Amino acid sequence: MAPPFAAIDYCLDAAGTSFRNLDAVCANFDYGRYEIAFQEPVAKAYYQTCLAPRAMQAMLVERYGMCPPFVPVDHHLAHLHSALISAPFEECLGVVMDAAGEIGSTSVYHVAKGQVRRLARYPLQRSLGAFYSLVTRFLGYAFNEDEYKVMGLASLGNADRYTDFFASAILLRDGGQIEIPSLEENRSFVDRLFYAGTMQVLENGLGFAGADAPIGQKADVSAALQRRFTEAVFHICAHFAREAGTANLLLSGGCAENCMTAGALRDDGRFEQVYVGYASGDDGTALGAAAAHSAALGMPVRALNRMPFFGPKPQAAEVLAHAAARGLNVTSFSSTDAMLQAAAKDVAEDKIIALCNGRMEYGARALGNRSLLALPSNAANKDRINLAIKKRQSYRPFAPAVIAEASHVYFDLKPGEAYPYMTMLTRVRPDWVEPLAAIVHVDGTARVQTVDAEHNPAFHRFLTLLGQMSGTPVVLNTSYNVNHQPIVCNAEEAIDTFVEMGIDALYIADTCVTR
């Protein structure tokens, strides 16, 4: 498994430096401590090829001719620091939860006075993340990829139908502990790698083949799973918050992207602030590993309120060349503001557009720089984008972006409550459910992005213009990509995706591309 050399080279070039000038290379796993655990022949080969620090170093040396000091970082510590960089507080309970770190699945930390103290670590056999992913696979979706589909489906189901099964599948114990008996059923290394024992328990316990089940039955399983998962996360967070005596909660790791659970924790009120960073998944651990190492050297990294626009920026010359090669029309604007005015006018007229403006987002969400945008007042836009444009399941919800200063008008937020990274689920205020029908999920919720003028000025300007034209400074915002493809990065990908999609216009690099 080779390192992402293209990404490394881009970052070095963007920073104006070279590989040789780096003080250290930080890895987002530290399996070297656990080499002794990989003694079975298959496990040993897997370790030596994919996990051993010396294997990673060798690939870097082969590519660059040398390697600066190589620093493997504990995976969950990398997750923690990826979120601490932008967290709005200095003291908190930090809960990192994913399918698997090196030997742990959930780690709990108390962060205070610049120090990080680990309070608990749950073993792989108690992985809420792995169990959620295995139910996702059982239902016929992709393991460690399609969990968001199950989360979206949960709102359509009856959780009571399978409550008893999931209550026995995830056991809550004293001291914030949990047990997941089915994860104990994987005996060999290969079984542990593919969870054969757990999958058999799921099929036997639920009593049907999940992949072949009707959508209503899948929804009922999803609802029961989501409810029990949330109960287990509450169980862990509440116990250790009492132990640490803190009112702030930071969530990271892949499970932090479960916005239904994050929203429930926020709504519960036991925490003053619940924070989820912009790159909670493994993508964020590249930044987190470097930040963890820097913190260990006494140089903590803080970038409060910074938007994660770290990727490439499209250039007009590239747009003109690629559009001409595909026979597309291009209109050039005298300024970015003129482009944003035209884009807002199109959306106000109920056109669906793509906005590729500035540097690409880093993390899980499109935040206005690589976005598909549509008028939220037209309920039909949800189906149009899901089925005809992104080619995905019709039940999947879309998120709203709203100017920060008016977010509390439309959503159940306090004035000044900010979620700039689209990581928090909240309720749409009742008077606005129908006027914002395209971004309201069936349960009356939405995963909101608050956009402020200081830190995301171009997108804020677009929303302000849209509000002036349509009466509401809210837009349906989803990532600019088709199903099962990554978000577009550069001008060529943006134009190729425009050709494939049935959208009305692409606004990019102070131009507008149309057919």
Protein Blocks (a to p, Z undefined) as FASTA:
>chain_A
ZZdfklmmmmmmmnopafklpmbdcdfbdfklmmmmmmbfklmmmmmmmmmmklmmmmmm
mmnopacddddddfklmmmmmmmmmpcbfbdcdddddfbdfkbcbdcdddeehiacdfbd
cdfklcfklmmmmmmmmnopaehklmmmmmmmmmmpcfklmmmmmmmmpccdehhiacdf
klmmpmblmlmmnommmmmmmmmmnopafklpcfklmmmmmmmmmmmmmmmmmmmmmmmm
mmnopabdcdedjklmmmklmmmmmmnopafbdcddfblblmlmmmmmmmmmmmmnopac
ddehiacbfbccddfklmmmmmmmnopacdddfbfklmmmmmmmmmmnopacdddehjdd
edjbdehjaccdddfklmklmmmmmmmmnopafklccdddddfklmmmmpccdehiacfk
opaccdddfklmmmmmmmccfkopacdddddfklmmmlmmmmmmmmmmnopacdcddddd
dehiacdfblmlmmmmmmmpccfbdceehiacdZZ
